[in-house]
Amino acid sequence: MKKTATPNSLDAYWMPFTANRAFKAGPRMVVGAEGMYYLTADGRRVLDATSGLYCVNAGHANPHIVGAIQKAAATLDYAPAFQFGHPGVFELSNRLKLLAPGDLDHVFYASSGSEAIDTALKVALSYHRRRGEGHRTRFIGRERGYHGVGFGGISVGGMSPNRKVYGNMLSGVDHLPTTYVRDKQAFSSGEPDWGAHLADELERIIGLHDPSNIAGVIVEPVAGSTGCLPPPKGYLERLRAITQKHGILLIFDEVITAFGRLGHAFASDRYGIVPDMIAFAKGLTNGAVPMSGVLVRAAMYETHMEGPEHLPELYHGFTYSGHPLATAAALAALDVYAGEGLFERARTHEALLAETMLSLQSAPGVLDIRPIGMMCGIDLAPKNATVGVRGYEIMDRAFHENDLYIRVGADTLIVAPPLIAGPEEIEQIRDKLAALISRTA
């Protein structure tokens, strides 16, 4: 049978995490981007309220990053990742080592946050096995956690729509309760006062499975994709103490929170914690080229540096690990973050974003607002008792009628503007959302 295709047809592309039929009935297309804005074919400038997907921290089309990618493409388009290297990836690794807390001194690269998470889980298993504790195979995640879409990530993750149709996934996984309890924490600014004791549930789970069987605990410092859930004061510190007590690895998923979103290179710095591994992605390259990685503590790396020197120490990796274009984008992004003081800028504007978003508290149907760093979740009451209808309507109207791009999850609006945003853009986002929330009540 001979196939035919119309060049501009929308049918052939199966879009990710998208209501495909609804999109193709009323597309939301962008054709360019610059600074704080997406550009449409009809000449509109659409204010980006969510940094793409939490990744464009330095704003769109930053000339330094664009130039670095262009130069890299013309110089070294690809270098084999297995048994060969290129100078840029070693330079990047050393720069990340200097940014990372404590003795997180070694980096393993991948392309996506999902790949980084599965890498961290595999490194944890390998580490314990090399130490003669191969019985440590269990992982503990958390309800409402999001750790990507690999089978490892959805197993330790705790978002039911991402899990329900894929069977048993990884065995031996348990979950901490969510840190979010609305009637105790609603409309908190930053880390809520209530909830540190929820970390103590880890002791119960450890007792149930025996600590000698547990490889690691994985959490997001701030749960992002589930609607921006800040950790209660003292919660993460308690997790670190419990995991250290039992010889269990603590893995921070900083795919969203790294590179300035919480005012630091890593959220770990904000909380004064050195986890055993940090998974990162998104802001590393400012979203310009896919790249992710895992920072690993020195002792974990050194444990692997044994055996025959001609054989790989870890049988794991990706064709695009440390890709030259991604490496160039990452180095340039780090230059921009430092040169423009964007992490410091995020700390300066955190209180403004919180105050401005919390001013929506009295808008119709607002159930909670959770600002922290340069991110915020806004929960809305469902429309006509049907979850997700109101959120979708706001997203669609925002783009078509209000020149605003806003990420939604069910009926939660996610605000996370590029770190270059100032008072004017933050207030514009608030004003546009106020109108949309009232219109869809």
C-alpha positions as CSV (number, residue, x, y, z in Angstrom):
1,M,0.0,0.0,0.0
2,K,1.4,3.4,-1.0
3,K,1.4,6.0,1.8
4,T,0.6,9.6,1.3
5,A,1.1,12.5,3.7
6,T,0.2,16.2,3.7
7,P,3.2,18.2,4.8
8,N,1.3,20.4,7.2
9,S,-1.0,17.8,8.6
10,L,-1.0,17.5,12.4
11,D,-2.1,13.9,12.4
12,A,1.3,12.0,12.2
13,Y,2.8,13.4,15.3
14,W,1.7,11.6,18.5
15,M,2.3,14.4,21.1
16,P,3.6,13.6,24.6
17,F,1.5,14.3,27.7
18,T,-1.0,16.0,25.4
19,A,-4.7,15.8,24.8
20,N,-4.0,15.1,21.1
21,R,-7.6,15.3,19.7
22,A,-8.2,18.6,21.5
23,F,-4.9,20.1,20.4
24,K,-5.4,19.2,16.8
25,A,-8.9,20.7,16.9
26,G,-7.5,24.0,18.2
27,P,-3.7,24.1,17.9
28,R,-1.4,26.2,20.1
29,M,1.6,26.7,17.9
30,V,4.7,28.7,18.5
31,V,7.3,29.5,15.8
32,G,10.0,31.4,17.7
33,A,11.1,32.7,21.1
34,E,13.1,35.4,22.6
35,G,13.7,36.5,26.1
36,M,10.5,36.1,28.2
37,Y,8.3,35.4,25.1
38,Y,7.2,32.8,22.6
39,L,6.3,34.1,19.2
40,T,3.4,33.0,17.1
41,A,2.9,32.9,13.3
42,D,0.4,35.8,13.5
43,G,3.0,38.0,15.2
44,R,1.8,37.7,18.8
45,R,4.3,37.8,21.8
46,V,3.2,35.2,24.4
47,L,4.6,35.7,27.9
48,D,6.3,32.5,29.1
49,A,5.1,32.0,32.7
50,T,6.6,28.5,33.1
51,S,10.1,28.7,31.5
52,G,9.0,26.3,28.8
53,L,8.8,23.2,31.0
54,Y,10.8,24.5,34.0
55,C,14.0,24.6,31.8
56,V,14.5,28.0,30.1
57,N,16.0,29.6,33.2
58,A,18.0,32.3,31.3
59,G,15.3,33.2,28.9
60,H,14.8,32.2,25.3
61,A,17.5,32.5,22.6
62,N,20.2,33.8,24.8
63,P,22.9,34.9,22.3
64,H,25.8,33.4,24.2
65,I,24.2,30.0,24.4
66,V,23.0,30.2,20.7
67,G,26.5,31.1,19.5
68,A,28.1,28.3,21.5
69,I,25.8,25.7,20.0
70,Q,26.4,27.0,16.5
71,K,30.1,26.9,16.9
72,A,30.0,23.4,18.3
73,A,27.8,22.1,15.4
74,A,30.4,23.4,12.9
75,T,33.4,22.1,14.9
76,L,32.5,18.7,16.4
77,D,29.0,17.5,15.6
78,Y,29.3,14.2,17.5
79,A,31.9,12.3,19.5
80,P,31.5,8.6,20.5
81,A,30.6,8.4,24.1
82,F,32.0,4.9,24.7
83,Q,35.8,4.6,25.1
84,F,36.4,8.1,23.6
85,G,35.9,11.6,24.8
86,H,36.2,15.3,23.9
87,P,37.6,18.2,25.9
88,G,34.3,20.0,26.5
89,V,32.7,17.3,28.6
90,F,35.6,17.1,31.0
91,E,35.6,20.9,31.4
92,L,31.8,20.8,32.1
93,S,32.3,18.0,34.6
94,N,34.9,20.0,36.5
95,R,32.7,23.1,36.6
96,L,29.7,21.1,37.9
97,K,32.0,19.5,40.5
98,L,32.8,23.0,41.8
99,L,29.2,24.0,41.9
100,A,28.0,20.8,43.6
101,P,27.8,20.5,47.4
102,G,30.2,18.5,49.5
103,D,32.0,15.6,47.8
104,L,29.6,15.2,44.8
105,D,32.6,15.2,42.5
106,H,31.8,12.9,39.6
107,V,29.2,13.2,36.8
108,F,27.5,10.6,34.6
109,Y,25.7,12.1,31.6
110,A,22.4,11.2,29.9
111,S,19.9,13.1,27.7
112,S,16.7,13.4,29.7
113,G,15.6,13.6,33.3
114,S,14.1,10.2,33.0
115,E,17.4,8.7,31.9
116,A,19.2,10.5,34.8
117,I,16.8,8.9,37.3
118,D,17.2,5.4,36.0
119,T,20.9,6.0,35.9
120,A,20.9,7.0,39.6
121,L,18.9,3.9,40.5
122,K,21.3,1.6,38.6
123,V,24.3,3.3,40.2
124,A,22.8,2.7,43.6
125,L,22.3,-1.0,43.0
126,S,25.8,-1.4,41.5
127,Y,27.4,0.5,44.4
128,H,25.8,-1.7,47.1
129,R,26.7,-4.9,45.1
130,R,30.4,-3.8,44.8
131,R,30.4,-3.3,48.6
132,G,29.2,-6.8,49.2
133,E,25.7,-5.7,50.0
134,G,23.9,-6.9,46.9
135,H,20.8,-7.7,48.9
136,R,20.1,-3.9,49.1
137,T,17.7,-3.8,46.2
138,R,14.6,-1.9,47.5
139,F,13.9,1.7,46.8
140,I,11.6,4.2,48.6
141,G,10.0,7.0,46.7
142,R,7.1,9.3,47.7
143,E,3.5,9.8,46.9
144,R,3.0,12.6,44.4
145,G,6.6,12.3,43.4
146,Y,7.6,12.6,39.7
147,H,10.8,11.0,38.5
148,G,10.3,10.8,34.8
149,V,8.8,8.2,32.6
150,G,11.3,5.3,32.5
151,F,10.2,2.1,34.2
152,G,12.5,2.9,37.1
153,G,11.2,6.5,37.4
154,I,7.5,5.6,37.3
155,S,8.1,2.8,39.8
156,V,9.6,5.1,42.5
157,G,7.3,8.0,41.4
158,G,4.0,8.5,43.0
159,M,1.7,10.0,40.4
160,S,-1.1,7.5,39.7
161,P,-1.9,8.5,36.1
162,N,1.7,7.8,35.1
163,R,1.7,4.4,36.7
164,K,-1.7,2.8,36.3
165,V,-1.5,1.2,32.9
166,Y,2.1,-0.2,33.0
167,G,1.8,-3.3,35.2
168,N,4.0,-4.1,38.1
169,M,7.1,-2.2,36.9
170,L,10.1,-2.5,39.3
171,S,9.4,-4.7,42.3
172,G,10.5,-3.9,45.8
173,V,9.4,-0.3,45.8
174,D,7.6,1.5,48.7
175,H,6.5,5.1,49.1
176,L,6.6,7.7,51.8
177,P,3.4,9.7,52.2
178,T,3.1,13.1,50.5
179,T,4.4,16.1,52.4
180,Y,1.3,18.1,51.4
181,V,-1.7,18.4,53.7
182,R,-3.8,21.4,52.6
183,D,-5.7,22.1,55.8
184,K,-2.4,22.3,57.7
185,Q,-0.3,24.2,55.1
186,A,-2.6,26.2,52.8
187,F,-1.2,29.6,51.5
188,S,2.2,29.1,53.1
189,S,5.0,31.1,51.6
190,G,8.1,29.0,51.2
191,E,8.6,25.9,53.4
192,P,5.5,25.3,55.5
193,D,5.9,25.1,59.3
194,W,3.8,22.0,59.6
195,G,4.9,18.5,58.5
196,A,8.5,17.8,59.4
197,H,7.3,14.8,61.3
198,L,6.1,13.1,58.1
199,A,9.8,12.2,57.5
200,D,9.6,9.8,60.5
201,E,7.4,7.5,58.4
202,L,10.6,6.5,56.7
203,E,11.6,4.7,60.0
204,R,8.4,2.7,59.8
205,I,9.0,1.7,56.2
206,I,12.6,0.8,56.9
207,G,11.5,-1.3,59.8
208,L,9.0,-3.1,57.6
209,H,11.5,-4.1,55.0
210,D,14.6,-4.2,57.2
211,P,17.3,-1.5,56.4
212,S,19.7,-4.1,55.1
213,N,17.4,-4.6,52.1
214,I,17.0,-0.9,51.1
215,A,19.3,0.6,48.5
216,G,18.0,4.2,48.4
217,V,15.4,6.8,49.1
218,I,14.6,9.2,46.2
219,V,12.7,12.5,46.6
220,E,12.4,15.9,44.9
221,P,13.5,18.6,47.3
222,V,10.5,20.5,46.0
223,A,7.9,18.3,44.2
224,G,7.5,20.2,40.9
225,S,5.3,18.4,38.3
226,T,2.7,17.5,40.9
227,G,2.0,21.2,41.5
228,C,4.9,22.7,43.4
229,L,5.0,21.1,46.9
230,P,7.6,22.7,49.1
231,P,9.1,20.5,51.9
232,P,8.1,21.3,55.4
233,K,10.8,22.9,57.5
234,G,13.2,20.3,58.8
235,Y,11.8,17.5,56.6
236,L,14.7,17.0,54.2
237,E,17.2,17.3,57.0
238,R,15.3,14.5,58.9
239,L,15.4,12.2,55.7
240,R,19.2,12.8,55.5
241,A,19.7,11.8,59.1
242,I,17.6,8.6,58.9
243,T,19.2,7.4,55.6
244,Q,22.7,8.0,57.0
245,K,21.8,6.1,60.2
246,H,20.8,3.0,58.2
247,G,23.5,3.2,55.4
248,I,20.8,4.0,52.8
249,L,21.6,6.2,49.9
250,L,19.7,9.5,49.6
251,I,19.0,10.6,46.0
252,F,17.8,14.1,45.2
253,D,15.9,14.5,42.0
254,E,16.8,18.1,41.1
255,V,15.7,17.9,37.4
256,I,13.5,21.0,38.1
257,T,15.2,22.6,41.2
258,A,18.8,22.8,40.0
259,F,20.4,25.8,38.3
260,G,18.7,28.6,40.1
261,R,15.0,27.7,40.4
262,L,15.4,27.9,44.2
263,G,18.0,30.6,44.2
264,H,21.1,28.3,44.3
265,A,23.0,26.1,41.9
266,F,21.2,23.2,43.6
267,A,18.4,23.0,46.1
268,S,20.7,20.9,48.2
269,D,22.5,24.2,49.0
270,R,19.4,25.9,50.1
271,Y,18.8,23.2,52.7
272,G,22.5,22.6,53.6
273,I,22.2,18.9,52.7
274,V,24.7,16.7,50.8
275,P,22.8,13.8,49.3
276,D,24.6,10.8,47.9
277,M,23.4,11.6,44.3
278,I,21.8,14.5,42.5
279,A,19.9,13.9,39.2
280,F,19.7,17.1,37.1
281,A,18.6,18.1,33.6
282,K,16.4,21.0,32.2
283,G,18.2,24.2,33.3
284,L,21.7,22.7,32.7
285,T,21.5,23.7,29.0
286,N,18.8,26.3,29.4
287,G,16.6,23.8,27.6
288,A,18.4,24.4,24.3
289,V,19.8,20.9,23.8
290,P,18.7,17.8,25.7
291,M,21.2,16.9,28.4
292,S,21.0,15.5,31.9
293,G,23.3,13.8,34.4
294,V,23.9,12.4,37.9
295,L,26.3,13.8,40.4
296,V,27.8,11.1,42.5
297,R,29.8,11.3,45.7
298,A,33.5,10.5,45.6
299,A,33.3,7.3,47.6
300,M,30.7,5.8,45.3
301,Y,32.8,6.5,42.2
302,E,36.0,5.1,43.8
303,T,34.2,2.0,44.9
304,H,33.7,1.2,41.1
305,M,37.3,1.9,40.2
306,E,38.5,-1.6,40.8
307,G,39.0,-4.8,38.7
308,P,40.6,-5.1,35.2
309,E,41.5,-1.7,33.9
310,H,40.6,-2.6,30.3
311,L,36.9,-3.3,31.1
312,P,34.1,-0.8,31.8
313,E,33.5,-0.3,35.6
314,L,29.8,0.3,35.0
315,Y,27.9,-1.4,32.1
316,H,25.6,1.5,31.5
317,G,25.5,4.6,29.2
318,F,23.9,6.3,26.2
319,T,24.8,7.1,22.7
320,Y,24.4,10.8,23.5
321,S,26.1,10.9,26.9
322,G,28.1,14.1,27.0
323,H,27.1,15.1,23.5
324,P,29.3,17.9,22.1
325,L,26.4,20.3,21.3
326,A,24.8,19.7,24.6
327,T,28.1,20.2,26.4
328,A,28.6,23.5,24.6
329,A,25.1,24.6,25.5
330,A,25.7,23.7,29.2
331,L,29.0,25.5,29.4
332,A,27.5,28.6,27.9
333,A,24.5,28.4,30.2
334,L,26.7,28.2,33.2
335,D,28.5,31.3,31.9
336,V,25.2,33.2,31.6
337,Y,24.0,32.1,35.1
338,A,27.2,33.4,36.6
339,G,27.8,36.4,34.4
340,E,24.2,37.7,34.9
341,G,24.0,36.7,38.5
342,L,20.7,34.8,37.8
343,F,20.9,32.6,40.9
344,E,21.2,35.7,43.1
345,R,18.5,37.4,41.1
346,A,16.2,34.5,41.9
347,R,16.8,34.9,45.6
348,T,16.2,38.7,45.3
349,H,12.8,38.2,43.5
350,E,11.6,35.2,45.5
351,A,9.7,37.4,48.0
352,L,8.2,39.4,45.2
353,L,6.9,36.4,43.4
354,A,5.4,35.0,46.6
355,E,3.7,38.2,47.5
356,T,2.4,38.8,44.0
357,M,1.0,35.2,43.5
358,L,-0.5,35.1,47.0
359,S,-2.5,38.2,46.1
360,L,-4.6,35.9,44.0
361,Q,-5.9,34.2,47.2
362,S,-9.3,35.8,47.0
363,A,-9.9,35.0,43.4
364,P,-12.9,32.7,42.7
365,G,-12.2,29.1,43.4
366,V,-8.6,29.4,44.5
367,L,-8.0,26.6,47.0
368,D,-4.3,27.1,47.7
369,I,-1.2,29.0,46.5
370,R,2.3,27.6,47.2
371,P,5.2,29.9,46.3
372,I,8.9,28.9,46.9
373,G,11.9,30.2,45.1
374,M,11.0,31.2,41.5
375,M,8.1,28.7,41.3
376,C,4.5,28.5,42.5
377,G,1.6,26.1,42.4
378,I,-2.0,27.5,42.4
379,D,-4.8,25.0,43.1
380,L,-8.2,25.8,41.7
381,A,-11.6,24.2,42.4
382,P,-12.7,22.0,39.6
383,K,-15.3,23.3,37.1
384,N,-18.6,21.4,37.2
385,A,-17.1,18.8,39.6
386,T,-14.9,17.5,36.7
387,V,-11.2,17.4,37.4
388,G,-9.0,19.1,34.8
389,V,-11.7,20.9,32.7
390,R,-11.0,24.3,34.3
391,G,-7.3,23.9,34.2
392,Y,-7.4,23.0,30.5
393,E,-9.7,25.9,29.7
394,I,-7.3,28.4,31.5
395,M,-4.3,27.0,29.6
396,D,-6.1,27.3,26.2
397,R,-7.7,30.7,26.8
398,A,-4.4,32.0,28.2
399,F,-2.6,31.2,24.9
400,H,-5.3,32.2,22.5
401,E,-6.8,35.2,24.3
402,N,-4.3,36.5,26.9
403,D,-1.0,36.0,25.2
404,L,0.2,33.9,28.1
405,Y,1.8,30.4,28.3
406,I,1.0,28.6,31.5
407,R,1.7,25.0,32.4
408,V,-1.2,23.2,34.1
409,G,-1.6,19.8,35.8
410,A,-5.2,18.9,36.2
411,D,-6.6,22.1,38.0
412,T,-3.2,23.3,39.2
413,L,-1.5,26.2,37.5
414,I,2.3,26.1,37.6
415,V,4.1,29.5,37.6
416,A,7.9,29.3,37.1
417,P,9.0,32.2,35.0
418,P,12.6,32.5,33.6
419,L,15.0,33.8,36.1
420,I,15.4,37.0,34.0
421,A,11.8,38.0,35.0
422,G,11.5,41.2,36.8
423,P,8.6,43.0,38.7
424,E,6.9,44.0,35.5
425,E,6.7,40.5,34.1
426,I,5.7,38.9,37.4
427,E,2.9,41.4,37.8
428,Q,1.8,40.8,34.2
429,I,1.6,37.1,34.9
430,R,-0.5,37.7,38.0
431,D,-2.9,40.1,36.2
432,K,-3.4,37.7,33.3
433,L,-4.1,34.8,35.7
434,A,-6.5,36.9,37.8
435,A,-8.6,37.6,34.7
436,L,-8.5,33.9,33.6
437,I,-9.4,32.6,37.0
438,S,-12.4,34.9,37.2
439,R,-13.5,34.1,33.7
440,T,-13.5,30.3,34.3
441,A,-15.0,30.2,37.8
